[in-house]
Structure formats: structure tokens, C-alpha cells
């Protein structure tokens, strides 16, 4: 492995690890003939920091390597080395953050360029950081998310497993564009081919009824690390969790609804297709209990972190 120590202790711009070297992220270059560019043939995973501390990195990297195995992609290193390099990249970029800011931290791989016989060469591997969009998403915690289910359905697992976190996000992006054309502040949550709630762009959905949680089965969604964190917190709080098919009837008759994602962690939903939950409060009591437990777990008031940007 090439030496990744920088020439100077701290750069004045964000740096990334690219194919064995630390360099300014503005200098990272991928060929337009790369299969990731041409076909979306690649994979990634992303965690975030809380008060500049990385969250559940091993869980994210382990999921990343499951995706790589599914796609038959070899990054040329094991999970432990990927974790070590990720920590190193984060450390090299932390001085660029304000005290109250945090990063997304990502690992990415593409299958690389093809030669004239359409044989792929060495994969491209990138480890990078990006500041969280705290100001842009602050209103979601003040008012709650407005969820709309688009006409576009989630690609079924018979076509492509949603448990693989690949670079090909067009299914989600087309759905998100449809919803944003109706309401620029709304959040798309797709239905599966049977009409059950599936997932949104980087997010999982939970409904609350009679103090118990309901969330889609993992066969039809990417099992988010934030989703798993909430399930574990619910179990510690003696809140029963059901992983099963849930449809729009379940959403419309729920007491509360919330989303989980890497950046939002746990965010209350104010309405689904116009069906409001405001009468029970935003956030509702169960969502609030879980949010408080999440904040205690990560030792960072991420709700306040967002709301201070309003």
C-alpha cells in the first residue's frame, strides 16, 4: 500500500483517498469511460460523524463489503484496512469543519475503465468526506417531513436486490423528481410492486400504532444502519418492533410516522399524501422517546444541530 502521509500536516481544502494516494478532492479524476460513469457500475456506503466522531463505521463498511461481494467487485483491501483509511481521511479533514458541523463519510468503488475488448481494468476506489446539509434540512425537524408516495415503484428484489447499495440510484432519483415537482420540500417514499411501503432516497420508514413500531421487511429495502439503531433503541425501551409488509392503509391510520437515514438519524413525518399526524404532535411521543434515546446514544444533540441553522 503506498504511503498516504501528506507533505504538510493539514491541507486548506478537503482531501480524499484515491487509488492509494491522499490528494485534494478537486484533483480526483475518473475517466468518462469508467463503468461507474457509463453504467452506474459501482457501489458506495456512507456514515456520518456526531460532534466529529464517526458513527458505526464497522457496520457501514461490513455492509459495503456485502454489496461488493454481491457485485463481484474487489477493492484490493480488506474491511479492516478500509476502516483504517476512512478514519485517516476523516482526521485529515476535521480541521476544516466548524465546531457545530459534521461530515458524511463515504467509501466508493467503480469497476474501472474498459479496454477495446470491453474487459474491465483496475477498479477505482475513493474515500471522502462531505459536510452535512444541516441548513437545507433544518426545516424538516421544525415542521416534520411531508412524505409523498410517487407513481414510480421500487425495483423488486427479483430485478436487483435493494440490499445492495449501488451507484445506480435512478429508480430513486426518478421517483424523487416526480415528488419534488409536486412539492419541492416533500420526501419520496416508494411503494413496492405489491403496493406496500418500501423506502425513500437513503431512508427507511416506520409507522407507530398503539405504541408499537412497524417497518418494512428487509427483503424489499436497504437495511439502514440508522434503521437498525432505532430497532435496537426500541428494544431497550421495551417498544415492540414489527418487521412486516405495511401499506398506505397502515400509514394513513398510524398514530405517528418517522423516517430514519444517515444524515437525519430519526426525523418526524408531518403527513403522508396529505394525511396529517399533527394532532399527536410533531414529533409524536414515541418518536420523541426514540429521538431522545438516539441523542443520548451518540452523545450529540443532532436535533439542536439542525434547528440552530433555521
Secondary structure as UniProt FT lines:
FT   STRAND          15..18
FT   TURN            19..20
FT   STRAND          21..24
FT   HELIX           25..27
FT   TURN            32..33
FT   HELIX           35..39
FT   STRAND          42..50
FT   TURN            51..52
FT   STRAND          53..54
FT   HELIX           57..71
FT   HELIX           79..93
FT   HELIX           94..96
FT   TURN            99..100
FT   STRAND          103..110
FT   STRAND          113..114
FT   TURN            116..117
FT   STRAND          124..131
FT   HELIX           134..143
FT   STRAND          145..148
FT   TURN            157..159
FT   TURN            162..163
FT   HELIX           170..182
FT   TURN            184..185
FT   STRAND          187..191
FT   TURN            193..194
FT   STRAND          196..200
FT   TURN            201..202
FT   STRAND          203..209
FT   TURN            210..211
FT   STRAND          212..215
FT   HELIX           218..220
FT   HELIX           225..236
FT   TURN            237..238
FT   STRAND          241..243
FT   HELIX           248..252
FT   STRAND          256..261
FT   TURN            262..264
FT   STRAND          265..272
FT   TURN            273..274
FT   STRAND          275..276
FT   HELIX           278..280
FT   HELIX           285..298
FT   HELIX           302..307
FT   TURN            308..309
//
